[in-house]
Amino acid sequence: MEDVEHILSTARSVRRKLDYSRPVSKEDLLACINVAVQAPTGIIGENWRFLVVTDPDKKKQIADIYCEVLQQISVDRGVTLKPTHNALMDRLHEIPCMVFVFAIGEPTDDVGGQVGFFGSILPAAWSLMLAMRARGIGTTWTSLLTARSKEVASILEVPEGVTQTVMLPAAYTLGARLKPADRRPAEQVTYWNTWEAD
Ligand SMILES: Cc1cc2nc3c(=O)[nH]c(=O)nc-3n(C[C@H](O)[C@H](O)[C@H](O)COP(=O)(O)O)c2cc1C
């Protein structure tokens, strides 16, 4: 129980202290994906597909798009990017692998459809991130590439009718010390029987 809660509480974004020189083993990746596919899935069932990108040219093209989107977000929202975001951005093209989580199919416009659709894929992505965390592989939950999913699909030859979700840049960590984030405790975010005002 303690181990599980520790992993769940310390699966932080790891953008620094990553070993860029060591490939992530296929064996580790497949073991982690085998954990991911145990996630809950809706009626569509097992529509997840994991696309691992290790090809330097493809990684460079994707990293370029990532940087453009992140810089644009920073301009549009008038926010200065944190050093940690810059650290990943600067070296993303060198990351040993980028793991994309795709869902076969497309969400409908209604909330129920979207909850069902993304609820059938994102738990698997989160399980994947946790499984990698447990094996000493650092990742970051990134979704901004979905803003340019058509270009990503073209680079990776993803067919029509497939939805891109998150991309986890993955590398073994170099002694990154991961600790629980500063979050509001359960008592402050849990209501009993009736919605309560904050
Ligand atoms: C929906 C979503 C999208 C995110 N997209 C990105 C992203 O594109 N790039 C990135 O560096 N981090 C991304 N993050 C990670 C958050 O920035 C991260 O959770 C935040 O830095 C808090 O750090 P922690 O994960 O260590 O708690 C995303 C997180 C969520 C939940």
The ligand as an SDF file (V2000), in Angstrom:
LIG
                    3D

 31 33  0  0  0  0  0  0  0  0999 V2000
   -3.9260   18.5370  -19.2910 C   0  0  0  0  0  0  0  0  0  0  0  0
   -2.4770   18.7770  -19.0150 C   0  0  0  0  0  0  0  0  0  0  0  0
   -1.6600   19.1810  -20.0390 C   0  0  0  0  0  0  0  0  0  0  0  0
   -0.2980   19.4210  -19.8280 C   0  0  0  0  0  0  0  0  0  0  0  0
    0.4820   19.7940  -20.8660 N   0  0  0  0  0  0  0  0  0  0  0  0
    1.7850   20.0190  -20.6430 C   0  0  0  0  0  0  0  0  0  0  0  0
    2.6410   20.3470  -21.7070 C   0  0  0  0  0  0  0  0  0  0  0  0
    2.2330   20.3790  -22.8770 O   0  0  0  0  0  0  0  0  0  0  0  0
    3.9440   20.5670  -21.4340 N   0  0  0  0  0  0  0  0  0  0  0  0
    4.4530   20.4840  -20.1720 C   0  0  0  0  0  0  0  0  0  0  0  0
    5.6490   20.6970  -19.9790 O   0  0  0  0  0  0  0  0  0  0  0  0
    3.6720   20.1350  -19.1340 N   0  0  0  0  0  0  0  0  0  0  0  0
    2.3590   19.9030  -19.3500 C   0  0  0  0  0  0  0  0  0  0  0  0
    1.5740   19.5250  -18.3160 N   0  0  0  0  0  0  0  0  0  0  0  0
    2.1900   19.3010  -17.0040 C   0  0  0  0  0  0  0  0  0  0  0  0
    1.8600   20.3760  -16.0500 C   0  0  0  0  0  0  0  0  0  0  0  0
    2.5130   21.5490  -16.4710 O   0  0  0  0  0  0  0  0  0  0  0  0
    2.3610   19.8770  -14.7180 C   0  0  0  0  0  0  0  0  0  0  0  0
    1.4060   19.0240  -14.2290 O   0  0  0  0  0  0  0  0  0  0  0  0
    2.6710   20.9970  -13.7880 C   0  0  0  0  0  0  0  0  0  0  0  0
    3.9130   21.4680  -14.1780 O   0  0  0  0  0  0  0  0  0  0  0  0
    2.6940   20.5260  -12.3200 C   0  0  0  0  0  0  0  0  0  0  0  0
    3.8180   19.7760  -12.1070 O   0  0  0  0  0  0  0  0  0  0  0  0
    3.7440   18.2880  -11.5850 P   0  0  0  0  0  0  0  0  0  0  0  0
    3.2670   17.4600  -12.7430 O   0  0  0  0  0  0  0  0  0  0  0  0
    5.1430   17.9890  -11.2070 O   0  0  0  0  0  0  0  0  0  0  0  0
    2.7850   18.2530  -10.4350 O   0  0  0  0  0  0  0  0  0  0  0  0
    0.2360   19.2550  -18.5180 C   0  0  0  0  0  0  0  0  0  0  0  0
   -0.5950   18.8100  -17.4930 C   0  0  0  0  0  0  0  0  0  0  0  0
   -1.9300   18.5600  -17.7280 C   0  0  0  0  0  0  0  0  0  0  0  0
   -2.7990   18.0610  -16.6070 C   0  0  0  0  0  0  0  0  0  0  0  0
  1  2  1  0
  2  3  1  0
  2 30  2  0
  3  4  2  0
  4  5  1  0
  4 28  1  0
  5  6  2  0
  6  7  1  0
  6 13  1  0
  7  8  2  0
  7  9  1  0
  9 10  1  0
 10 11  2  0
 10 12  1  0
 12 13  2  0
 13 14  1  0
 14 15  1  0
 14 28  1  0
 15 16  1  0
 16 17  1  0
 16 18  1  0
 18 19  1  0
 18 20  1  0
 20 21  1  0
 20 22  1  0
 22 23  1  0
 23 24  1  0
 24 25  2  0
 24 26  1  0
 24 27  1  0
 28 29  2  0
 29 30  1  0
 30 31  1  0
M  END
$$$$
